[in-house]
Amino acid sequence: MLQKLDNLAQSLDGITTYVGRLAEDAGAQCRVDTHAAVAAVRQRSLAAALVGAQHGSEGSGDADFL
């Protein structure tokens, strides 16, 4: 249970970082390059999901940080 909560907290932190970087770049532009924002996300599985990549299932309790 604690591992799931920790993973949720890490995912939310990663999403916060991702969206924050996107917001910095958005301004009045219609297109945003998400490469730098995804690169700032430390959790590999979340970064892969944000770019739409298939990511293998991690074992329970396995950390997947870059």
C-alpha positions as CSV (number, residue, x, y, z in Angstrom):
1,M,0.0,0.0,0.0
2,L,2.8,2.5,0.9
3,Q,4.6,1.7,-2.3
4,K,1.5,2.5,-4.3
5,L,1.1,5.8,-2.5
6,D,4.8,6.6,-3.1
7,N,4.4,5.8,-6.8
8,L,1.3,8.1,-6.9
9,A,3.2,10.9,-5.2
10,Q,6.1,10.4,-7.7
11,S,3.7,10.4,-10.6
12,L,2.0,13.6,-9.5
13,D,5.3,15.3,-8.9
14,G,6.4,14.2,-12.4
15,I,3.2,15.5,-14.0
16,T,3.6,18.8,-12.1
17,T,7.1,19.2,-13.5
18,Y,5.9,18.2,-17.0
19,V,3.0,20.7,-17.1
20,G,5.1,23.4,-15.5
21,R,7.7,23.1,-18.3
22,L,4.9,23.1,-20.9
23,A,3.4,26.2,-19.4
24,E,6.8,28.0,-19.5
25,D,7.1,27.3,-23.2
26,A,3.5,27.8,-24.2
27,G,3.1,31.5,-24.1
28,A,1.2,32.6,-27.1
29,Q,2.5,29.8,-29.3
30,C,0.1,27.2,-30.7
31,R,2.7,24.4,-30.8
32,V,4.8,23.3,-27.9
33,D,7.9,21.1,-28.1
34,T,7.4,18.6,-25.2
35,H,10.9,17.1,-25.4
36,A,12.4,19.3,-22.7
37,A,9.4,18.8,-20.5
38,V,9.5,15.0,-20.8
39,A,13.2,15.1,-20.2
40,A,12.6,16.8,-16.8
41,V,10.4,13.9,-15.6
42,R,12.5,11.5,-13.5
43,Q,10.2,8.5,-13.5
44,R,10.8,6.5,-16.7
45,S,7.4,4.9,-16.8
46,L,5.7,8.2,-16.5
47,A,7.9,9.9,-19.1
48,A,7.2,7.0,-21.5
49,A,3.5,7.4,-20.9
50,L,3.6,11.1,-21.6
51,V,5.2,10.5,-25.0
52,G,2.9,7.6,-25.8
53,A,5.6,4.9,-25.7
54,Q,4.8,1.4,-24.6
55,H,6.5,0.6,-21.3
56,G,6.9,-2.8,-19.8
57,S,5.4,-3.6,-16.5
58,E,7.7,-3.0,-13.5
59,G,7.8,-5.5,-10.7
60,S,6.2,-4.5,-7.4
61,G,8.5,-2.2,-5.5
62,D,10.9,-1.7,-8.4
63,A,12.1,1.9,-8.8
64,D,12.2,3.2,-12.4
65,F,14.0,6.5,-12.0
66,L,16.3,7.8,-14.7
